[in-house]
Amino acid sequence: MSAGDARAVYRRIARYYDFLDGSFERKRYAPIRGTLFAGLGGRILDAGVGTGRNIPYYPAGADVIGIDLSQAMLAQARARRDGLRSTVPFAAMDVRRTAFPDASFDAVVSSFVFCVLRPDQQQAALTELGRILKPGGEIRLLDYTWSKQPWRRFVMGLWAPWVRWAYGAGFDRVPQRHVEPAGLTLADSRFLIDDVVRLVVARRPSG
């Protein structure tokens, strides 16, 4: 979807987002969010910070910055941040066109953001995140994909229209296909929940 469409979707849903997604967060997402940050340190970008659900998992001592396209979602993130007595700064930016200088971050994490980007936007987003990543640094993506298990795929098919309407998202995104065309190296690609939630790790070459 376009940036304008995305802003409109999340302006509509921001105040209800945590409620609508609450059961999935407790049962699915919360147990795996720490994996995104395991072993990371230094300056980290939370790309697509949403309502700030990653905040409790930020590594101690790390310098984390969160960005999101939606001001409405950032308002929710600020409320969560203040409740947790965190001081992480936030900024409104598009992951495809950030305002950061080259090689600004030691690592970039992004949870359930690339399923919102159209397939033709994936490479641009990865190229931009790679640009602001230091050589040798990692981009870690957590996202959905279609299950190959028939019954699970059928259930996902029932959910797909709601997911598309409510979040502007789809299950057909395959960001790992765009890693190498974006000038990055695919370091890992594995499922963390059944065969539907995948962790993709891309690395910026050191040389």
Solvent accessible surface area in square Angstrom, and as a share of the most:
residue,aa,sasa,rsa
1,M,36,0.16
2,S,49,0.32
3,A,18,0.14
4,G,44,0.42
5,D,79,0.41
6,A,10,0.08
7,R,104,0.38
8,A,44,0.34
9,V,19,0.11
10,Y,28,0.11
11,R,156,0.57
12,R,104,0.38
13,I,7,0.03
14,A,5,0.04
15,R,183,0.67
16,Y,114,0.43
17,Y,37,0.14
18,D,47,0.24
19,F,172,0.71
20,L,69,0.34
21,D,16,0.08
22,G,11,0.10
23,S,49,0.32
24,F,61,0.26
25,E,25,0.11
26,R,166,0.61
27,K,160,0.68
28,R,69,0.25
29,Y,13,0.05
30,A,30,0.23
31,P,96,0.61
32,I,20,0.10
33,R,10,0.04
34,G,32,0.31
35,T,41,0.24
36,L,1,0.00
37,F,7,0.03
38,A,61,0.47
39,G,88,0.85
40,L,27,0.14
41,G,36,0.34
42,G,43,0.42
43,R,76,0.28
44,I,0,0.00
45,L,0,0.00
46,D,0,0.00
47,A,0,0.00
48,G,11,0.10
49,V,7,0.04
50,G,12,0.12
51,T,3,0.02
52,G,0,0.00
53,R,23,0.08
54,N,3,0.01
55,I,12,0.06
56,P,82,0.51
57,Y,70,0.27
58,Y,34,0.13
59,P,29,0.18
60,A,111,0.86
61,G,88,0.84
62,A,23,0.17
63,D,77,0.40
64,V,9,0.05
65,I,21,0.11
66,G,0,0.00
67,I,0,0.00
68,D,17,0.09
69,L,32,0.16
70,S,5,0.03
71,Q,114,0.51
72,A,28,0.22
73,M,5,0.02
74,L,0,0.00
75,A,52,0.40
76,Q,63,0.28
77,A,0,0.00
78,R,83,0.30
79,A,66,0.51
80,R,73,0.26
81,R,43,0.16
82,D,89,0.46
83,G,64,0.62
84,L,87,0.43
85,R,224,0.82
86,S,31,0.20
87,T,130,0.76
88,V,11,0.06
89,P,68,0.43
90,F,25,0.10
91,A,32,0.25
92,A,48,0.38
93,M,37,0.16
94,D,15,0.08
95,V,11,0.06
96,R,29,0.11
97,R,155,0.56
98,T,18,0.10
99,A,83,0.64
100,F,23,0.10
101,P,95,0.59
102,D,93,0.48
103,A,37,0.29
104,S,13,0.09
105,F,0,0.00
106,D,49,0.25
107,A,1,0.01
108,V,0,0.00
109,V,0,0.00
110,S,1,0.01
111,S,13,0.08
112,F,32,0.14
113,V,23,0.13
114,F,1,0.00
115,C,10,0.06
116,V,19,0.11
117,L,15,0.07
118,R,94,0.34
119,P,68,0.42
120,D,104,0.54
121,Q,13,0.06
122,Q,0,0.00
123,Q,77,0.34
124,A,51,0.39
125,A,0,0.00
126,L,0,0.00
127,T,65,0.38
128,E,19,0.08
129,L,0,0.00
130,G,7,0.06
131,R,79,0.29
132,I,0,0.00
133,L,0,0.00
134,K,78,0.33
135,P,71,0.45
136,G,33,0.32
137,G,9,0.09
138,E,28,0.13
139,I,0,0.00
140,R,32,0.12
141,L,1,0.00
142,L,0,0.00
143,D,7,0.04
144,Y,28,0.11
145,T,21,0.12
146,W,69,0.24
147,S,0,0.00
148,K,182,0.77
149,Q,76,0.34
150,P,107,0.67
151,W,166,0.58
152,R,77,0.28
153,R,107,0.39
154,F,111,0.46
155,V,49,0.28
156,M,16,0.07
157,G,33,0.32
158,L,117,0.58
159,W,113,0.40
160,A,16,0.13
161,P,71,0.45
162,W,90,0.32
163,V,21,0.12
164,R,143,0.52
165,W,147,0.52
166,A,0,0.00
167,Y,27,0.10
168,G,8,0.08
169,A,7,0.06
170,G,15,0.14
171,F,19,0.08
172,D,76,0.39
173,R,29,0.11
174,V,35,0.20
175,P,6,0.04
176,Q,36,0.16
177,R,173,0.63
178,H,41,0.18
179,V,0,0.00
180,E,121,0.54
181,P,78,0.49
182,A,15,0.11
183,G,52,0.50
184,L,9,0.05
185,T,68,0.40
186,L,68,0.34
187,A,42,0.33
188,D,46,0.24
189,S,38,0.25
190,R,110,0.40
191,F,78,0.33
192,L,44,0.22
193,I,24,0.12
194,D,83,0.43
195,D,32,0.17
196,V,1,0.01
197,V,0,0.00
198,R,47,0.17
199,L,3,0.02
200,V,3,0.01
201,V,10,0.06
202,A,0,0.00
203,R,94,0.34
204,R,65,0.24
205,P,60,0.38
206,S,90,0.58
207,G,115,1.10
